Amino acid sequence: MDNNSAAYWKATLSLLTKILVIWFVVSFGAGIIFKPALDSISLGGYPLGFWFAHQGSIYIFIACIFYYARKMGEIDRKFDVHED
Amino acid sequence: MDLQTLTYLVVGASFALYVGIAYWARAGSTSDFYVAGGGVHPVTNGMATAADWMSAASFISMAGLIANMGYGGGLFLMGWTGGYVLLAMLLAPYLRKFGKFTVPQFIGDRFYSKTASTVAVVCLLTASITYVIGQMTGVGVAFSRFLGVSNAVGIYVGMGIVFVYAVFGGMKGITYTQVAQYIVLIFAYVIPAVFISFQLTGNPLPQLGLGSTMSGTEVSLLDKLNLVVSDLGFSEYTSSVPGSYLNMFVYTASLMIGTAGLPHVIIRFFTVPKVADARYSAGWALVFIAILYTTAPAVGAMAKLNLHATVNSAVGLETDANGKLVVNPATVNANPDLYAPEASLAYENRPDWMKRWEQTGLLKWEDKNGDGRIQYYNDRTANADAKARAEAAGWNGNELSVNADIIVLANPEIALLPNWVIALVAAGGIAAALSTAAGLLLAISSAVSHDLIKNVIKPDISEKNELLAGKLSMVAAILLAGYLGLNPPGFAAGTVALAFGIAASSLFPAIMMGIFSKKMNKEGAVAGMLAGLVVTCFYVFAHKGLFFVQGTEFTHLIGGPNSFFGIVPEAFGAIGALVNFAVAFTVDKFTKEPPEHIQQLVEDVRVPRGAKAVHGAH
């Protein structure tokens, strides 16, 4: 049981890490740090870096949360700790 | 029907709806009162959370802020949405599993310490009360601008409405009115944006319109806006940075962490039936928030272009036979001289909406060069070319001052939308303020009745009496909020920085460590919270005065304004959070680890199985 809960927690943390990396890259990365460089690319009438700061990061945040919720559900069932 | 009557009707109908819901959703138990009985559907909760979160400031002021800040305004957009990723993954599901009524209760139980929960209560009350002042003044502003009554009358009416559903319905009444308020506010926000996007770009979706070309031309809207504002000496729209990229980075981080740590948002996730629901519900909340937050940058940019075009015909919009602002493709393509004498709008020809907003004082014109025309440009520009051209044209200083709030409030009038849209915007602004105020008031009253009365002063209180205590605390909180709204302390504007700073530097790290660090003990948590709080308050007070008292600023002690790597005080919460973590782990290392049953509690909080509907019994 202890082994199982340790493995469950490890799987959870590894999922969190993956998503937090994406969360960081699209906002702080593409929207701020690499914004000037990305602006030379355009997305329709948007400079790409500007688009990430004003639009894109928000869409990806939403995707991150739903992906997290779905994956956590799978992890819960795999380790048999899901709710009924 | 005239605009005033129509506005009264629409706002009145929205109030009748809220009161009707309040009657239907009365609270019969403490569980109803604190967590709406724990049976709220995750999508419903997502919608209520969106209304809870989007305040008068989000609705009325944010697009204007973005219009002024350009690219830099992205810090609000990313900061106030990115926090939901943290909330969804790091806090909400675990706090839901813990299954109690309040945030301080988690901190108190997890750190087995009344001191810890008391510090948390103090942080919660400070953050929520400072935040609620802004909502009450927002209610007053919305009333006075749209309904022509005084601020005070607006606040009394707002207090009355909140009283009906928050006191009798508690979280249950608040949840379902917030759903109704979300629907009102989102239509009020999006409809004018769709009209304006369509007028300027032919694309009805503002999110796509902002990235499109202007109707009948190959010129992208953002390129045109960049060109116009830079020519007039403002900084380029898509690349103006607030201070420095570092400041923007830290500011964004502070808003994200603060968002995740604000108690009135966290407690919304106690209302869903299961842990899995809490995860999805955060996603739904962000979907509903994103509808407004991805529209706002379009509203900001388009309204800014509209405003420039209204007072300067060389921008390339003109008024058609119906009085609507439409794109003139030939002018847009030709880029005529913005400084040409006849390009500036003659004051006597100004449109009606400018006359109306002049009366409120939010829009002012002063004819500095005596030519009877309106010159709107940046007279303090560092751009030598713009300066020289303005001088050559005989411009004698910027003549138009525009309050940022006009961007949203006057938007439907600028685009000449039908009166019912204007009335709807009024109802939307009031809905945004009321829904956030109610959420904050519940966080305040539950901290008083549950964390102070039930857990500290009178632990043997019966459920019936605790419910009564909750309702009485709500009454007191509404009276306090109303008083502060009527007599806003001079510092009111600066205090939202403090709310986010406190949530980010004290509450968020404490909750997160409570879940993710099994060995974190009470000494570490309390020291961390206090350190984060003190450091953040110190930096904020240095800039804004000790407890916001004017004249007690002490920036000289910290080496001048923004001395910490150019970071503004509003952005300091993330630094406070780092201090909190560092102090907590250091103190934790030198003190003894938490007892076995607490470590077991952490193990238990981490897995979803066994979650029960939230209830109050220990």
Interface residues (C-beta under 8 A of the other chain):
Chain A: S5 Y8 W9 T12 L16 I19 L20 W23 S27 F28 G31 I32 I33 K35 P36 D39 L43 G44 G45 Y46 P47 F50 W51 A53 H54 Q55 S57 I58 Y59 F61 I62 C64 I65 F66 Y68 A69 M72 G73 D76 V81 H82 E83
Chain B: I66 Y71 G73 G74 L77 M78 T81 G82 Y84 V85 A88 M89 L90 P93 Q207 L208 L210 G211 S212 T213 S220 L221 L222 D223 T238 S239 Y245 M248 F249 T252 A253 K274 V275 A276 R279 Y280 A282 G283 L286 V287 A290 Y293 T294 P297 E603 R606 V607 P608 R609 A611
